[in-house]
Structure formats: C-alpha cells, structure tokens
C-alpha cells in the first residue's frame, strides 16, 4: 500500500528528525482500516498518554538520578546524590525511575537542544521531600535538613524513548508491508483486523511492564526544566 510505503520512507529518512508526520499518517491508516488499537496508540503518542496504566513498556520505569540540596549540621551540599536506603521497595522504585506519558512532540522539544550534555530536572513534591528527609534522619543523620530533590534525566534517555517509538512503528510497517504489500484496497486490509492486531501486539504494544503507581511529581508526565 502506498500509505504504508510513505510511512516507512519517512521513518528511515535521515533528514526527517521528527515522528509527528509518520504518526499522523499512521493515524490515518488506522482510521481507514478501522483498527482501534493502532489508532489509540498513534493518538496517544501524538497527544500524550492519559494515565500510567495506558503506557507501553518502553515508557515505563525509565531510570533517573535523584539529586538535591541539603544541609547536615554546618555543612551545605548542593546538587548531591540523595539516598533512599531504608524506604520500602515501592517508594524506591517510584523515586529512582520515571514513567513518561509526554507526547512525542514534547520529548522531541526536550531533545532538540544542541547541548549533548544537558539534563532535565523534575521536582519532587514537598511532602515527598519530607518523607525522604525523615527516612534519612532515622538512618543516622539527626541534624539533616533537605531543601529540595529533583529527578534528573539525561538527554540520551529522551533519545532512547524516541528511538523506541520510531523502531517499533517501523517494525510494524515493515511487517504489514511484508504480509500484505500486495493488497491495494483498504477494504481488503480491513478484513485482516485480527491478524493486524496480533502484529500490533507483537511489534508495538508488548506491554509487560509494571506501572510506577506512586506519583512523586505533579502529574504523570515528566514536568521538566533544563539544566
């Protein structure tokens, strides 16, 4: 199909740095063949995911650093690693990893900065900072005071998520082209709904991850500032 070929060509074009056009064409394809799974995925990538429960595995539990400012007695520490030893496993996972519900456009805007060494900070809510401070005091730091804590994500991490989206969409389109490249009528492809859904689940969705259900920020997206 011509539309499938167009999407493949856009995905492999080294001059095409954005995913929006390929995803919009994928949305058109999904609508024409009446495949809700593909339509929902393309739409979620374009506009952002509504909840953590909807996230595919490549957007779940992305490792991050935990950096903050604190004082211990008369000593002041800035941009230092924040320990979470002593917190339960669920809190550790929530603080040490991030679930990304951001749209591809937001992620591309984060990645587009020319500074390869740039990082992105997402502030931890004040009540969670208090929990970290209390835990740290309990494990032997009675004079500790934590001012702020941020999740810190590297530019390479953002690139990795975008590469995953591109590769998964390309895998899907190549498989569709391989299996049904001789089909020219949309109606014929529409009749392959079950087979196409299997390909979607194998190449794109494949959601076997565990959602990070403890919200340490303001919402489920990575609300960032650049450093």
N, C-alpha and C positions, 0 to 999 in steps of 0.2 A: 504493500500500500504506500501511496505517495506520502501521506502524512507521517507514517512510521519512519520512512526514509529521511524526511525533513528533520525529524526529532533526532535521529541517530547522527546526522551530519552536524547538527548544532552542538550535540554533546561532545563530539570528537574534534570540533574546530578549535585549534589552539588560540585563535583570536577572540573566541567567544568566552569571556570570563564569567558571565552571569548565567544563572539557571532559570530565570523567570520566563524567558521566551519558550524554552523547551517544556517547562512545566505547564504553561498556558496551552501549548499545543497538545500536551498530554491530557489536559482537562477537556479540550475539545474532542479528542479521540474517545475518552471515557464516556462523555455525554452521548456521542454518536453510537457507540456500541452498547450503551446503557449498562455500563459496569460501575456499580456504586462504590465498590472497594477502591478501584483505581481513581475514581472521581474524588472520593473523600481524602485519599492520600495526597493527590496533587493539590487539592484545595487547601489542605492543612499545611503543606509545605509552603504554599504561596502566602497564606494569611496568618500562619502560626497555629499551634495546637491549643485547643480549649482547655485540656486538662492533662495531667501527667498520665492518667490511665490510657490515653489515646496514643502516647508516644511509642514509636518503633524502637527496637533495641539499640540502634546506633545513636539515639539521642538520650539514652538513659545512663545514669551513674557515670558521667564523664569525670575523671579525677581532677581535683583542683588543689591548689595550695591554700593554706589558712594563715593569713598574715595580719598582724595588728600592732597596735601601740599599747604599752603598759608600763607601769612603774612597780618596782619591787623595793620597798624601803626608800632609800635616797637615790636609787638608780632608775634612770628612764631609758626605755628601749623603744625604738621606732622601726617599723617595717620588719618585725621579727616573727619567726615561726611561732604559732600558737599551738600548744599541746592539747590533746583531747583524751589522753590516757585517763581512765577512771570513769569516763562516760560509757553508757551502755552501747551495745553494738549498733542499734538503730540510730542513735544520735551521732555516733562516729561516722556512719555511712552518709548521713544527711549533711554533715559538715565537711566531709572530705570528698564529696562528689556532687555534681550538679546535673539536673535534668533540664534539657534545653527544649523549650516549647516555641522559641523565637522563629519567625518566618525566615526563609532563605534570604530575603532582601535585607533584613536586619543583620543576619550573620555576614552577608557579603559586605555590608557597610562597615562592620567591625573589622573585617579582614582587609579592606581596601587601603588602609593606612600604609604608607610606604615604609614605615619603621618596622623592620623584621623582628626586632627585639621587644616590641611593645606588648604590654599585658593589659588585661581588663579586670577591673575590680567590681565586685558586687557586695554591698554592705550587708552584714548580718544584723538582724533586728536587735534592738537594745535589750529586750528580755532574754534573748538567747545569749547575748554577750554576758549578761548577769549570771546565767547558768554556767557558762564556761569559767567565769571568774570564781564562782563558789566552788566548782569542782577543783580548780587549780589550788585554791586555798586549802581545801580538805586534804590534798595530797602532799602538803608540807610547805606552803608558801603563805604564811599568815599576814604578811604585810603587802600582799599583791593587790594592785588595782588595774583593771583592764579598761582602757578608754574606748577602743573600737576594734573591730575584727572584720576582715574582708575575705571573701572567697576570691582567689586570684587565678585567672585563666590565661594561658599563653595564646599567642596568635596562631601557633601551629595546631592547637586544639580546635580552634574555629575552622581552620582549613581542613582538618580531618573530618569534621561533620559534613562540610560542603562536598568533599570528595566522596564520602559515603553516599550522599544523595545522588550525585552525578553517576557514580559507578552502578548503583542499584537500578536507577532508571535506564541506563544504557544496557545493563544485563537483561532487563525486562524487554526492552525494544528489540534487542538482537534475537532473543528467544521467540518473540512474536513474529519477527521477520523470517526466522528460520522455519518455524512451524506453519505460518500462514501467509508467507510472502507472495504466494501465487493467487491469493484472494484479492479481488479488486472491488467487490461490492461490500458496503458496510453491513448490509443485511446478513450476508454470509458469516461475517465475523461476529455479529451479534448472536448468532446461533451457537457460537463456541463459548458461551458465558462460563460454564463450569470449568472448561479447560483453561480459559484465560485466568479465572480466579485462582486456580492451582498455581499457575505461573507467577501471579502476583504474590501469593503467599510464600512461594519458594525464593523469589528474587528480590522482593521489596520489603514486605511486611516483616515476616520472620521474627515476630515479637516474643522472645523468650526471656526478656529481662525482668527484673523486679523494680517497680516504680519506687522512687525516693519520696515516701509519703510525708515526711516531716518537712514543712515549709519553713526554711530559715531566713528567707527574704520576704519581700513584699508580695510576690506572686510567683507563678510557676515559670515565668520567663527569666532569662538572665539579665537583670537590670544592671547595666554596667556603666562605669566611667573609665576612660582610657588613661593609662599611665605611660 
